[in-house]
Amino acid sequence: MEKLKQRILEESSVLSNDVLRMDAIINHQVDPALTMEMGQEFANRFREQKITKVITVESSGIPAAFATAYVLSVPLVFARRKKTLIADPDAYCERVPSFTKGMVTDIMVSKQFLSKDDHVLFIDDIIANGDAARGLIKIIERSGAKLAGMGIVVEKSFQAGGRTLREQGINVESLVKIKSLENGEIHFE
């Protein structure tokens, strides 16, 4: 998506060789028109998969996941980040580290919203190391649902997340791949 690349160049800032701030585009402020274009693109890429639900992790993945679910006319489910260590007996729960937040959190999905009959599309804003993605994939597997694939708005391909998921046989489709943030500059694949 050339439009997304241009917006990243214009409105993002490189904080380090590993961290890109995209608050003006997807992480704090959301452009509805651009977000709907992202949803349309993901829907086009996964339309033949017979998706029954779109899933994401709160909170930055929600806008793109919502747009995708809207275009596909299916429900959106998002994994909540729990503050408590006490697991809800009616929820699937997984502990995941967050690269950006620098902490470990629990994510949970209520068992009533994910079942063995579901064919889910996982949409997320950014993939770096893939820890949150692996956690949600474990939840999907435990529910018995089928993972149709993953749509990622921005993949930092210089980190292992997307690559390791592909090596596991998961269809990962990224709208934009960033190969480097070195010297404060954004370089796309």
GUKOLKOL-563535 format. One record per atom (N, C-alpha, C): x, y, z. Coordinates in nm, 4 decimals, m for minus. Example, Ala and Ser with C-alpha at 12.3 -4.5 7.8 and 13.67 -1.06 7.14 Angstrom:
+----------+----------+----------+
!        x !        y !        z !
+----------+----------+----------+
!   1.3190 !  m0.5690 !   0.7800 !
!   1.2300 !  m0.4500 !   0.7800 !
!   1.3200 !  m0.3300 !   0.7800 !
!   1.2850 !  m0.2250 !   0.7080 !
!   1.3670 !  m0.1060 !   0.7140 !
!   1.2900 !   0.0030 !   0.7870 !
+----------+----------+----------+
end
This chain:
+----------+----------+----------+
!        x !        y !        z !
+----------+----------+----------+
!   0.0839 !  m0.1185 !   0.0000 !
!   0.0000 !   0.0000 !   0.0000 !
!   0.0881 !   0.1245 !   0.0000 !
!   0.0994 !   0.1821 !  m0.1161 !
!   0.1855 !   0.3003 !  m0.1316 !
!   0.1374 !   0.4181 !  m0.0464 !
!   0.0061 !   0.4343 !  m0.0360 !
!  m0.0476 !   0.5441 !   0.0443 !
!  m0.0066 !   0.5300 !   0.1910 !
!  m0.0101 !   0.4084 !   0.2434 !
!   0.0313 !   0.3833 !   0.3806 !
!   0.1804 !   0.4110 !   0.3974 !
!   0.2609 !   0.3667 !   0.3028 !
!   0.4048 !   0.3950 !   0.3094 !
!   0.4303 !   0.5456 !   0.3152 !
!   0.3615 !   0.6197 !   0.2305 !
!   0.3802 !   0.7651 !   0.2270 !
!   0.3423 !   0.8288 !   0.3604 !
!   0.2317 !   0.7846 !   0.4171 !
!   0.1884 !   0.8386 !   0.5469 !
!   0.2891 !   0.8044 !   0.6564 !
!   0.3451 !   0.6845 !   0.6509 !
!   0.4467 !   0.6470 !   0.7497 !
!   0.5667 !   0.7390 !   0.7376 !
!   0.6113 !   0.7645 !   0.6157 !
!   0.7259 !   0.8543 !   0.5947 !
!   0.6970 !   0.9960 !   0.6436 !
!   0.5763 !   1.0434 !   0.6207 !
!   0.5400 !   1.1809 !   0.6555 !
!   0.5085 !   1.2004 !   0.8032 !
!   0.4482 !   1.0990 !   0.8692 !
!   0.3902 !   1.1220 !   1.0009 !
!   0.4453 !   1.0346 !   1.1127 !
!   0.5431 !   0.9509 !   1.0854 !
!   0.6007 !   0.8652 !   1.1885 !
!   0.7373 !   0.9181 !   1.2294 !
!   0.7830 !   0.8704 !   1.3437 !
!   0.9174 !   0.9082 !   1.3874 !
!   0.9914 !   0.7846 !   1.4374 !
!   1.1179 !   0.7772 !   1.4011 !
!   1.2032 !   0.6672 !   1.4418 !
!   1.2586 !   0.7010 !   1.5798 !
!   1.2294 !   0.6157 !   1.6786 !
!   1.2776 !   0.6386 !   1.8148 !
!   1.4101 !   0.5688 !   1.8416 !
!   1.4329 !   0.4581 !   1.7714 !
!   1.5587 !   0.3833 !   1.7835 !
!   1.5686 !   0.2916 !   1.6625 !
!   1.6718 !   0.2122 !   1.6563 !
!   1.6861 !   0.1169 !   1.5453 !
!   1.5805 !   0.0075 !   1.5487 !
!   1.5038 !  m0.0020 !   1.6606 !
!   1.4019 !  m0.1049 !   1.6752 !
!   1.2597 !  m0.0506 !   1.6873 !
!   1.2437 !   0.0791 !   1.7157 !
!   1.1119 !   0.1325 !   1.7486 !
!   1.0734 !   0.2480 !   1.6567 !
!   0.9527 !   0.2359 !   1.5998 !
!   0.8943 !   0.3380 !   1.5137 !
!   0.7646 !   0.3851 !   1.5767 !
!   0.7528 !   0.5158 !   1.5992 !
!   0.6290 !   0.5714 !   1.6558 !
!   0.5358 !   0.6069 !   1.5404 !
!   0.4164 !   0.5438 !   1.5420 !
!   0.3164 !   0.5693 !   1.4389 !
!   0.1864 !   0.6183 !   1.5012 !
!   0.1987 !   0.6956 !   1.6085 !
!   0.0818 !   0.7439 !   1.6815 !
!  m0.0151 !   0.8232 !   1.5948 !
!   0.0344 !   0.8971 !   1.4980 !
!  m0.0526 !   0.9820 !   1.4154 !
!  m0.1296 !   0.9019 !   1.3108 !
!  m0.0957 !   0.7746 !   1.2930 !
!  m0.1578 !   0.6945 !   1.1872 !
!  m0.2419 !   0.5797 !   1.2423 !
!  m0.1840 !   0.4999 !   1.3345 !
!  m0.2562 !   0.3792 !   1.3784 !
!  m0.2552 !   0.3538 !   1.5277 !
!  m0.1673 !   0.4162 !   1.6046 !
!  m0.1552 !   0.3781 !   1.7443 !
!  m0.2198 !   0.4729 !   1.8449 !
!  m0.2526 !   0.5935 !   1.8044 !
!  m0.3146 !   0.6872 !   1.8981 !
!  m0.4259 !   0.7651 !   1.8284 !
!  m0.3960 !   0.8085 !   1.7100 !
!  m0.4947 !   0.8737 !   1.6234 !
!  m0.5187 !   0.7798 !   1.5048 !
!  m0.6410 !   0.7739 !   1.4595 !
!  m0.6752 !   0.6834 !   1.3497 !
!  m0.7388 !   0.7633 !   1.2373 !
!  m0.6905 !   0.7421 !   1.1153 !
!  m0.7491 !   0.8019 !   0.9962 !
!  m0.8538 !   0.7028 !   0.9440 !
!  m0.9840 !   0.7330 !   0.9585 !
!  m1.0866 !   0.6363 !   0.9185 !
!  m1.0799 !   0.5958 !   0.7710 !
!  m1.0538 !   0.6904 !   0.6824 !
!  m1.0499 !   0.6563 !   0.5391 !
!  m0.9338 !   0.5621 !   0.5091 !
!  m0.8164 !   0.5918 !   0.5611 !
!  m0.7007 !   0.5046 !   0.5402 !
!  m0.7248 !   0.3682 !   0.6044 !
!  m0.7832 !   0.3677 !   0.7222 !
!  m0.8111 !   0.2423 !   0.7923 !
!  m0.9095 !   0.1560 !   0.7129 !
!  m1.0116 !   0.2172 !   0.6541 !
!  m1.1060 !   0.1403 !   0.5716 !
!  m1.0368 !   0.0848 !   0.4464 !
!  m0.9415 !   0.1584 !   0.3906 !
!  m0.8648 !   0.1061 !   0.2765 !
!  m0.7824 !  m0.0153 !   0.3192 !
!  m0.7257 !  m0.0092 !   0.4389 !
!  m0.6506 !  m0.1243 !   0.4895 !
!  m0.7437 !  m0.2441 !   0.5059 !
!  m0.8614 !  m0.2208 !   0.5619 !
!  m0.9591 !  m0.3287 !   0.5791 !
!  m0.9997 !  m0.3898 !   0.4467 !
!  m1.0190 !  m0.3064 !   0.3472 !
!  m1.0545 !  m0.3550 !   0.2131 !
!  m0.9419 !  m0.4405 !   0.1555 !
!  m0.8181 !  m0.3956 !   0.1738 !
!  m0.7030 !  m0.4710 !   0.1224 !
!  m0.6921 !  m0.6074 !   0.1911 !
!  m0.7061 !  m0.6099 !   0.3232 !
!  m0.7019 !  m0.7394 !   0.3935 !
!  m0.8173 !  m0.8287 !   0.3484 !
!  m0.9359 !  m0.7719 !   0.3349 !
!  m1.0514 !  m0.8508 !   0.2904 !
!  m1.0253 !  m0.9089 !   0.1519 !
!  m0.9672 !  m0.8306 !   0.0628 !
!  m0.9352 !  m0.8803 !  m0.0720 !
!  m0.8363 !  m0.9962 !  m0.0655 !
!  m0.7367 !  m0.9852 !   0.0207 !
!  m0.6332 !  m1.0883 !   0.0290 !
!  m0.6842 !  m1.2190 !   0.0912 !
!  m0.7868 !  m1.2110 !   0.1765 !
!  m0.8340 !  m1.3302 !   0.2483 !
!  m0.9780 !  m1.3687 !   0.2142 !
!  m1.0373 !  m1.3049 !   0.1149 !
!  m1.1790 !  m1.3250 !   0.0829 !
!  m1.2149 !  m1.4711 !   0.0565 !
!  m1.1262 !  m1.5467 !  m0.0048 !
!  m1.1550 !  m1.6863 !  m0.0412 !
!  m1.1439 !  m1.7826 !   0.0773 !
!  m1.1063 !  m1.7346 !   0.1930 !
!  m1.0825 !  m1.8211 !   0.3088 !
!  m1.2076 !  m1.8542 !   0.3904 !
!  m1.3230 !  m1.8012 !   0.3531 !
!  m1.4488 !  m1.8282 !   0.4253 !
!  m1.4369 !  m1.7923 !   0.5748 !
!  m1.3922 !  m1.6716 !   0.6000 !
!  m1.3723 !  m1.6205 !   0.7356 !
!  m1.5071 !  m1.6086 !   0.8070 !
!  m1.5130 !  m1.6562 !   0.9327 !
!  m1.6341 !  m1.6387 !   1.0138 !
!  m1.6161 !  m1.5296 !   1.1192 !
!  m1.4907 !  m1.5010 !   1.1567 !
!  m1.4619 !  m1.3952 !   1.2535 !
!  m1.3241 !  m1.3365 !   1.2266 !
!  m1.3117 !  m1.2090 !   1.2608 !
!  m1.1812 !  m1.1434 !   1.2626 !
!  m1.1437 !  m1.1286 !   1.4086 !
!  m1.0154 !  m1.1503 !   1.4401 !
!  m0.9687 !  m1.1411 !   1.5784 !
!  m0.8445 !  m1.0544 !   1.5855 !
!  m0.8265 !  m0.9858 !   1.6973 !
!  m0.7084 !  m0.9039 !   1.7208 !
!  m0.6833 !  m0.8947 !   1.8705 !
!  m0.5763 !  m0.8248 !   1.9063 !
!  m0.5436 !  m0.7964 !   2.0457 !
!  m0.5675 !  m0.6479 !   2.0670 !
!  m0.6328 !  m0.6119 !   2.1803 !
!  m0.6532 !  m0.4702 !   2.2051 !
!  m0.5193 !  m0.4024 !   2.2299 !
!  m0.5014 !  m0.2795 !   2.2000 !
!  m0.6015 !  m0.1909 !   2.1469 !
!  m0.5690 !  m0.1417 !   2.0069 !
!  m0.4413 !  m0.1309 !   1.9722 !
!  m0.4062 !  m0.0705 !   1.8436 !
!  m0.4465 !  m0.1527 !   1.7223 !
!  m0.4700 !  m0.2817 !   1.7392 !
!  m0.5137 !  m0.3638 !   1.6272 !
!  m0.6614 !  m0.3490 !   1.5945 !
!  m0.7380 !  m0.2911 !   1.6867 !
!  m0.8830 !  m0.2867 !   1.6705 !
!  m0.9285 !  m0.2095 !   1.5464 !
!  m0.8783 !  m0.0902 !   1.5163 !
!  m0.9310 !  m0.0192 !   1.3987 !
!  m0.9164 !  m0.0982 !   1.2675 !
!  m0.7974 !  m0.1501 !   1.2389 !
!  m0.7784 !  m0.2250 !   1.1142 !
!  m0.8593 !  m0.3544 !   1.1145 !
!  m0.8679 !  m0.4191 !   1.2303 !
!  m0.9477 !  m0.5416 !   1.2408 !
!  m1.0962 !  m0.5115 !   1.2214 !
!  m1.1430 !  m0.4014 !   1.2796 !
!  m1.2826 !  m0.3612 !   1.2629 !
!  m1.3131 !  m0.3356 !   1.1148 !
!  m1.2258 !  m0.2607 !   1.0481 !
!  m1.2479 !  m0.2305 !   0.9062 !
!  m1.2529 !  m0.3587 !   0.8240 !
!  m1.1656 !  m0.4539 !   0.8555 !
!  m1.1629 !  m0.5818 !   0.7830 !
!  m1.2904 !  m0.6610 !   0.8092 !
!  m1.3302 !  m0.6683 !   0.9356 !
!  m1.4528 !  m0.7407 !   0.9709 !
!  m1.5742 !  m0.6777 !   0.9041 !
!  m1.5771 !  m0.5456 !   0.8992 !
!  m1.6877 !  m0.4739 !   0.8360 !
!  m1.6975 !  m0.5110 !   0.6879 !
!  m1.5851 !  m0.5078 !   0.6183 !
!  m1.5849 !  m0.5403 !   0.4747 !
!  m1.6244 !  m0.6859 !   0.4527 !
!  m1.5785 !  m0.7752 !   0.5397 !
!  m1.6103 !  m0.9177 !   0.5266 !
!  m1.7483 !  m0.9537 !   0.5825 !
!  m1.8143 !  m0.8583 !   0.6504 !
!  m1.9465 !  m0.8797 !   0.7115 !
!  m1.9457 !  m0.9926 !   0.8143 !
!  m1.8422 !  m0.9929 !   0.8996 !
!  m1.8316 !  m1.0914 !   1.0068 !
!  m1.8041 !  m1.0185 !   1.1385 !
!  m1.8277 !  m1.0852 !   1.2520 !
!  m1.7980 !  m1.0218 !   1.3807 !
!  m1.6483 !  m1.0015 !   1.4036 !
!  m1.6173 !  m0.9037 !   1.4864 !
!  m1.4816 !  m0.8790 !   1.5331 !
!  m1.4738 !  m0.9217 !   1.6794 !
!  m1.3717 !  m0.9989 !   1.7121 !
!  m1.3440 !  m1.0376 !   1.8505 !
!  m1.2061 !  m0.9825 !   1.8835 !
!  m1.1928 !  m0.9211 !   2.0008 !
!  m1.0578 !  m0.8801 !   2.0385 !
!  m1.0208 !  m0.9367 !   2.1740 !
!  m0.8952 !  m0.9792 !   2.1818 !
!  m0.8413 !  m1.0301 !   2.3073 !
!  m0.8180 !  m0.9114 !   2.3991 !
!  m0.8720 !  m0.9227 !   2.5183 !
!  m0.8521 !  m0.8179 !   2.6188 !
!  m0.7197 !  m0.8413 !   2.6903 !
!  m0.6588 !  m0.7316 !   2.7309 !
!  m0.5393 !  m0.7409 !   2.8150 !
!  m0.5876 !  m0.7357 !   2.9595 !
!  m0.5625 !  m0.8427 !   3.0314 !
!  m0.6116 !  m0.8526 !   3.1698 !
!  m0.5119 !  m0.7899 !   3.2653 !
!  m0.5643 !  m0.7313 !   3.3699 !
!  m0.4810 !  m0.6726 !   3.4740 !
!  m0.4593 !  m0.7695 !   3.5901 !
!  m0.5394 !  m0.8736 !   3.5989 !
!  m0.5336 !  m0.9657 !   3.7125 !
!  m0.4661 !  m1.0965 !   3.6723 !
!  m0.4077 !  m1.1620 !   3.7677 !
!  m0.3460 !  m1.2923 !   3.7430 !
!  m0.4462 !  m1.4067 !   3.7603 !
!  m0.5652 !  m1.3756 !   3.8111 !
!  m0.6690 !  m1.4770 !   3.8316 !
!  m0.7417 !  m1.5000 !   3.6996 !
!  m0.7313 !  m1.6189 !   3.6475 !
!  m0.7906 !  m1.6496 !   3.5168 !
!  m0.9423 !  m1.6638 !   3.5273 !
!  m1.0124 !  m1.6087 !   3.4318 !
!  m1.1569 !  m1.6231 !   3.4200 !
!  m1.1842 !  m1.7648 !   3.3708 !
!  m1.2661 !  m1.8423 !   3.4417 !
!  m1.2910 !  m1.9801 !   3.3991 !
!  m1.3637 !  m1.9895 !   3.2648 !
!  m1.4277 !  m1.8819 !   3.2205 !
!  m1.4968 !  m1.8819 !   3.0918 !
!  m1.4153 !  m1.8130 !   2.9826 !
!  m1.2842 !  m1.8097 !   3.0007 !
!  m1.2009 !  m1.7419 !   2.9022 !
!  m1.0745 !  m1.8221 !   2.8752 !
!  m1.0274 !  m1.8093 !   2.7518 !
!  m0.8949 !  m1.8598 !   2.7180 !
!  m0.7982 !  m1.7491 !   2.7563 !
!  m0.6885 !  m1.7836 !   2.8216 !
!  m0.5948 !  m1.6816 !   2.8693 !
!  m0.4523 !  m1.7231 !   2.8354 !
!  m0.3705 !  m1.6261 !   2.8008 !
!  m0.2308 !  m1.6519 !   2.7678 !
!  m0.1477 !  m1.5331 !   2.8140 !
!  m0.0343 !  m1.5600 !   2.8720 !
!   0.0582 !  m1.4555 !   2.9173 !
!   0.1563 !  m1.4263 !   2.8039 !
!   0.1693 !  m1.2962 !   2.7693 !
!   0.2564 !  m1.2582 !   2.6581 !
!   0.3412 !  m1.1356 !   2.6936 !
!   0.4672 !  m1.1368 !   2.6508 !
!   0.5488 !  m1.0166 !   2.6664 !
!   0.5135 !  m0.9167 !   2.5561 !
!   0.5283 !  m0.7886 !   2.5861 !
!   0.5058 !  m0.6839 !   2.4866 !
!   0.6378 !  m0.6148 !   2.4582 !
!   0.6823 !  m0.6199 !   2.3323 !
!   0.8077 !  m0.5558 !   2.2926 !
!   0.8005 !  m0.4056 !   2.3158 !
!   0.6931 !  m0.3422 !   2.2698 !
!   0.6794 !  m0.1969 !   2.2779 !
!   0.6582 !  m0.1493 !   2.4212 !
!   0.5751 !  m0.2225 !   2.4955 !
!   0.5447 !  m0.1792 !   2.6328 !
!   0.6531 !  m0.2194 !   2.7314 !
!   0.7375 !  m0.3155 !   2.6938 !
!   0.8442 !  m0.3594 !   2.7822 !
!   0.7938 !  m0.4289 !   2.9073 !
!   0.6824 !  m0.5004 !   2.8958 !
!   0.6263 !  m0.5699 !   3.0111 !
!   0.5508 !  m0.6945 !   2.9652 !
!   0.5135 !  m0.7768 !   3.0612 !
!   0.4357 !  m0.8976 !   3.0335 !
!   0.2915 !  m0.8708 !   3.0739 !
!   0.1978 !  m0.9094 !   2.9860 !
!   0.0561 !  m0.8938 !   3.0171 !
!  m0.0165 !  m1.0244 !   2.9861 !
!  m0.1361 !  m1.0343 !   3.0384 !
!  m0.2225 !  m1.1474 !   3.0057 !
!  m0.3222 !  m1.1012 !   2.9007 !
!  m0.3487 !  m1.1867 !   2.8033 !
!  m0.4559 !  m1.1599 !   2.7071 !
!  m0.5605 !  m1.2687 !   2.7246 !
!  m0.6870 !  m1.2318 !   2.7046 !
!  m0.7933 !  m1.3301 !   2.7208 !
!  m0.9023 !  m1.3091 !   2.6178 !
!  m0.9643 !  m1.4214 !   2.5814 !
!  m1.0792 !  m1.4215 !   2.4916 !
!  m1.1853 !  m1.5096 !   2.5556 !
!  m1.3053 !  m1.4565 !   2.5687 !
!  m1.4152 !  m1.5323 !   2.6267 !
!  m1.4460 !  m1.6547 !   2.5400 !
!  m1.4688 !  m1.7674 !   2.6052 !
!  m1.4984 !  m1.8914 !   2.5326 !
!  m1.6267 !  m1.8809 !   2.4512 !
!  m1.7163 !  m1.7901 !   2.4859 !
!  m1.8411 !  m1.7787 !   2.4109 !
!  m1.8217 !  m1.7132 !   2.2738 !
!  m1.7056 !  m1.6507 !   2.2513 !
!  m1.6846 !  m1.5806 !   2.1242 !
!  m1.5894 !  m1.6513 !   2.0284 !
!  m1.5404 !  m1.7694 !   2.0666 !
!  m1.4469 !  m1.8424 !   1.9813 !
!  m1.4740 !  m1.9908 !   1.9975 !
!  m1.5024 !  m2.0577 !   1.8840 !
!  m1.5356 !  m2.2001 !   1.8939 !
!  m1.4697 !  m2.2790 !   1.7804 !
!  m1.4848 !  m2.4104 !   1.7903 !
!  m1.4268 !  m2.5002 !   1.6894 !
!  m1.4871 !  m2.4788 !   1.5509 !
!  m1.6010 !  m2.4143 !   1.5426 !
!  m1.6655 !  m2.3899 !   1.4132 !
!  m1.6138 !  m2.2640 !   1.3440 !
!  m1.5309 !  m2.1869 !   1.4137 !
!  m1.4831 !  m2.0607 !   1.3578 !
!  m1.3605 !  m2.0777 !   1.2704 !
!  m1.3559 !  m1.9967 !   1.1666 !
!  m1.2433 !  m1.9846 !   1.0752 !
!  m1.2019 !  m1.8385 !   1.0844 !
!  m1.0952 !  m1.8116 !   1.1615 !
!  m1.0641 !  m1.6745 !   1.1998 !
!  m0.9476 !  m1.6153 !   1.1218 !
!  m0.9579 !  m1.4859 !   1.1018 !
!  m0.8512 !  m1.4063 !   1.0419 !
!  m0.7979 !  m1.3161 !   1.1513 !
!  m0.6701 !  m1.3245 !   1.1786 !
!  m0.6037 !  m1.2459 !   1.2822 !
!  m0.5451 !  m1.1214 !   1.2153 !
!  m0.5895 !  m1.0042 !   1.2584 !
!  m0.5399 !  m0.8763 !   1.2071 !
!  m0.4696 !  m0.8040 !   1.3212 !
!  m0.3520 !  m0.7477 !   1.2945 !
!  m0.2827 !  m0.6699 !   1.3971 !
!  m0.2122 !  m0.5507 !   1.3336 !
!  m0.1804 !  m0.4531 !   1.4168 !
!  m0.1203 !  m0.3298 !   1.3670 !
!   0.0263 !  m0.3475 !   1.3303 !
!   0.1052 !  m0.4040 !   1.4198 !
!   0.2495 !  m0.4167 !   1.3991 !
!   0.2943 !  m0.5539 !   1.4459 !
!   0.3893 !  m0.6112 !   1.3744 !
!   0.4550 !  m0.7316 !   1.4248 !
!   0.6038 !  m0.7031 !   1.4313 !
!   0.6592 !  m0.7288 !   1.5493 !
!   0.8028 !  m0.7146 !   1.5720 !
!   0.8574 !  m0.8544 !   1.6012 !
!   0.8580 !  m0.8913 !   1.7290 !
!   0.9050 !  m1.0248 !   1.7670 !
!   0.7966 !  m1.1312 !   1.7582 !
!   0.6714 !  m1.0902 !   1.7566 !
!   0.5607 !  m1.1838 !   1.7388 !
!   0.5108 !  m1.2492 !   1.8654 !
!   0.5500 !  m1.1975 !   1.9819 !
!   0.5083 !  m1.2608 !   2.1077 !
!   0.3573 !  m1.2555 !   2.1280 !
!   0.2964 !  m1.1401 !   2.1084 !
!   0.1505 !  m1.1285 !   2.1242 !
!   0.0794 !  m1.2174 !   2.0221 !
!   0.1309 !  m1.2197 !   1.9002 !
!   0.0709 !  m1.3037 !   1.7962 !
!   0.0752 !  m1.4506 !   1.8359 !
!   0.1892 !  m1.4970 !   1.8842 !
!   0.1994 !  m1.6379 !   1.9254 !
!   0.1033 !  m1.6682 !   2.0397 !
!   0.0869 !  m1.5738 !   2.1316 !
!  m0.0075 !  m1.5932 !   2.2418 !
!  m0.1502 !  m1.6075 !   2.1930 !
!  m0.1906 !  m1.5197 !   2.1008 !
!  m0.3279 !  m1.5279 !   2.0496 !
!  m0.3463 !  m1.6527 !   1.9631 !
!  m0.2441 !  m1.6931 !   1.8914 !
!  m0.2522 !  m1.8165 !   1.8121 !
!  m0.2729 !  m1.9370 !   1.9040 !
!  m0.2072 !  m1.9383 !   2.0202 !
!  m0.2285 !  m2.0472 !   2.1165 !
!  m0.3736 !  m2.0498 !   2.1631 !
!  m0.4310 !  m1.9316 !   2.1870 !
!  m0.5714 !  m1.9242 !   2.2273 !
!  m0.6615 !  m1.9784 !   2.1167 !
!  m0.6349 !  m1.9386 !   1.9935 !
!  m0.7137 !  m1.9861 !   1.8792 !
!  m0.7056 !  m2.1389 !   1.8707 !
!  m0.5852 !  m2.1932 !   1.8839 !
!  m0.5675 !  m2.3383 !   1.8773 !
!  m0.6429 !  m2.4096 !   1.9886 !
!  m0.6353 !  m2.3572 !   2.1116 !
!  m0.7055 !  m2.4205 !   2.2244 !
!  m0.8562 !  m2.4181 !   2.2057 !
!  m0.9067 !  m2.3164 !   2.1382 !
!  m1.0518 !  m2.3072 !   2.1165 !
!  m1.0999 !  m2.4081 !   2.0132 !
!  m1.0077 !  m2.4592 !   1.9330 !
!  m1.0434 !  m2.5493 !   1.8240 !
!  m1.0729 !  m2.4770 !   1.6939 !
!  m1.0722 !  m2.3431 !   1.6980 !
!  m1.0964 !  m2.2652 !   1.5763 !
!  m0.9797 !  m2.2835 !   1.4797 !
!  m1.0033 !  m2.2540 !   1.3544 !
!  m0.9002 !  m2.2624 !   1.2506 !
!  m0.8491 !  m2.1219 !   1.2205 !
!  m0.7178 !  m2.1077 !   1.2133 !
!  m0.6558 !  m1.9803 !   1.1779 !
!  m0.6389 !  m1.9757 !   1.0264 !
!  m0.7111 !  m1.8842 !   0.9612 !
!  m0.7027 !  m1.8708 !   0.8154 !
!  m0.5749 !  m1.7987 !   0.7738 !
!  m0.5258 !  m1.7121 !   0.8597 !
!  m0.4056 !  m1.6363 !   0.8308 !
!  m0.4005 !  m1.5111 !   0.9154 !
!  m0.2953 !  m1.4338 !   0.8901 !
!  m0.2744 !  m1.3093 !   0.9633 !
!  m0.2548 !  m1.1950 !   0.8660 !
!  m0.3184 !  m1.0833 !   0.8970 !
!  m0.2970 !  m0.9596 !   0.8231 !
!  m0.2295 !  m0.8607 !   0.9160 !
!  m0.1151 !  m0.8099 !   0.8744 !
!  m0.0374 !  m0.7177 !   0.9559 !
!  m0.0280 !  m0.5843 !   0.8825 !
!  m0.0605 !  m0.4752 !   0.9510 !
!  m0.0501 !  m0.3429 !   0.8885 !
!   0.0957 !  m0.3121 !   0.8596 !
!   0.1832 !  m0.3209 !   0.9603 !
!   0.3260 !  m0.2916 !   0.9426 !
!   0.4079 !  m0.4046 !   1.0026 !
!   0.4880 !  m0.4681 !   0.9196 !
!   0.5794 !  m0.5719 !   0.9652 !
!   0.7201 !  m0.5147 !   0.9706 !
!   0.7826 !  m0.5248 !   1.0860 !
!   0.9240 !  m0.4893 !   1.0970 !
!   1.0009 !  m0.6169 !   1.0617 !
!   1.0343 !  m0.6312 !   0.9334 !
!   1.0918 !  m0.7566 !   0.8848 !
!   1.2341 !  m0.7795 !   0.9336 !
!   1.2966 !  m0.6780 !   0.9920 !
!   1.4286 !  m0.6969 !   1.0502 !
!   1.4203 !  m0.7636 !   1.1879 !
!   1.2984 !  m0.7826 !   1.2388 !
!   1.2765 !  m0.8589 !   1.3602 !
!   1.2086 !  m0.9902 !   1.3212 !
!   1.2142 !  m1.0887 !   1.4070 !
!   1.1828 !  m1.2274 !   1.3685 !
!   1.0348 !  m1.2643 !   1.3636 !
!   0.9437 !  m1.1806 !   1.4134 !
!   0.8037 !  m1.2187 !   1.4290 !
!   0.7371 !  m1.2760 !   1.3058 !
!   0.7307 !  m1.1997 !   1.1989 !
!   0.6648 !  m1.2449 !   1.0764 !
!   0.7314 !  m1.3676 !   1.0170 !
!   0.8635 !  m1.3669 !   1.0147 !
!   0.9388 !  m1.4780 !   0.9566 !
!   0.9120 !  m1.6083 !   1.0326 !
!   0.9150 !  m1.6043 !   1.1661 !
!   0.8941 !  m1.7286 !   1.2418 !
!   0.7520 !  m1.7812 !   1.2261 !
!   0.6538 !  m1.6920 !   1.2129 !
!   0.5161 !  m1.7370 !   1.1913 !
!   0.5015 !  m1.8016 !   1.0529 !
!   0.5657 !  m1.7424 !   0.9532 !
!   0.5625 !  m1.8027 !   0.8191 !
!   0.6289 !  m1.9402 !   0.8208 !
!   0.7381 !  m1.9527 !   0.8959 !
!   0.8075 !  m2.0815 !   0.9058 !
!   0.7194 !  m2.1888 !   0.9697 !
!   0.6192 !  m2.1467 !   1.0487 !
!   0.5240 !  m2.2401 !   1.1086 !
!   0.4097 !  m2.2724 !   1.0130 !
!   0.4139 !  m2.2186 !   0.8926 !
!   0.3117 !  m2.2473 !   0.7928 !
!   0.1933 !  m2.1528 !   0.7959 !
!   0.2036 !  m2.0433 !   0.8709 !
!   0.0941 !  m1.9464 !   0.8786 !
!   0.1057 !  m1.8475 !   0.7630 !
!  m0.0061 !  m1.8236 !   0.6973 !
!  m0.0110 !  m1.7255 !   0.5891 !
!  m0.0138 !  m1.5856 !   0.6514 !
!   0.0983 !  m1.5143 !   0.6435 !
!   0.1096 !  m1.3793 !   0.6985 !
!   0.1174 !  m1.2810 !   0.5822 !
!   0.0194 !  m1.1915 !   0.5758 !
!   0.0138 !  m1.0891 !   0.4723 !
!   0.0347 !  m0.9528 !   0.5367 !
!   0.1396 !  m0.8834 !   0.4971 !
!   0.1688 !  m0.7518 !   0.5531 !
!   0.1442 !  m0.6446 !   0.4481 !
!   0.0792 !  m0.5351 !   0.4900 !
!   0.0548 !  m0.4247 !   0.3970 !
!   0.1827 !  m0.3486 !   0.3675 !
!   0.2684 !  m0.3365 !   0.4675 !
!   0.3963 !  m0.2673 !   0.4544 !
!   0.5007 !  m0.3461 !   0.5316 !
!   0.6191 !  m0.3611 !   0.4719 !
!   0.7309 !  m0.4251 !   0.5414 !
!   0.8443 !  m0.3242 !   0.5524 !
!   0.8915 !  m0.3061 !   0.6752 !
!   1.0042 !  m0.2168 !   0.6999 !
!   1.1269 !  m0.3035 !   0.7232 !
!   1.2297 !  m0.2829 !   0.6400 !
!   1.3495 !  m0.3658 !   0.6526 !
!   1.4552 !  m0.3066 !   0.7442 !
!   1.4442 !  m0.1740 !   0.7734 !
!   1.5436 !  m0.1127 !   0.8602 !
!   1.4950 !   0.0224 !   0.9118 !
!   1.5385 !   0.0541 !   1.0339 !
!   1.5169 !   0.1862 !   1.0934 !
!   1.6519 !   0.2483 !   1.1311 !
!   1.7583 !   0.1947 !   1.0756 !
!   1.8923 !   0.2389 !   1.1130 !
!   1.9175 !   0.3836 !   1.0734 !
!   1.9951 !   0.4495 !   1.1563 !
!   2.0327 !   0.5898 !   1.1377 !
!   1.9124 !   0.6825 !   1.1327 !
!   1.8044 !   0.6416 !   1.1996 !
!   1.6858 !   0.7268 !   1.2060 !
!   1.6069 !   0.7345 !   1.0773 !
!   1.6312 !   0.6439 !   0.9840 !
!   1.5633 !   0.6462 !   0.8534 !
!   1.4794 !   0.5201 !   0.8343 !
!   1.3623 !   0.5373 !   0.7738 !
!   1.2729 !   0.4253 !   0.7457 !
!   1.3047 !   0.3712 !   0.6068 !
!   1.3377 !   0.2424 !   0.6007 !
!   1.3657 !   0.1772 !   0.4724 !
!   1.2662 !   0.0629 !   0.4545 !
!   1.1893 !   0.0676 !   0.3457 !
!   1.0892 !  m0.0346 !   0.3157 !
!   1.1503 !  m0.1454 !   0.2298 !
!   1.0889 !  m0.2649 !   0.2390 !
!   1.1268 !  m0.3735 !   0.1465 !
!   1.0669 !  m0.3435 !   0.0121 !
+----------+----------+----------+
end
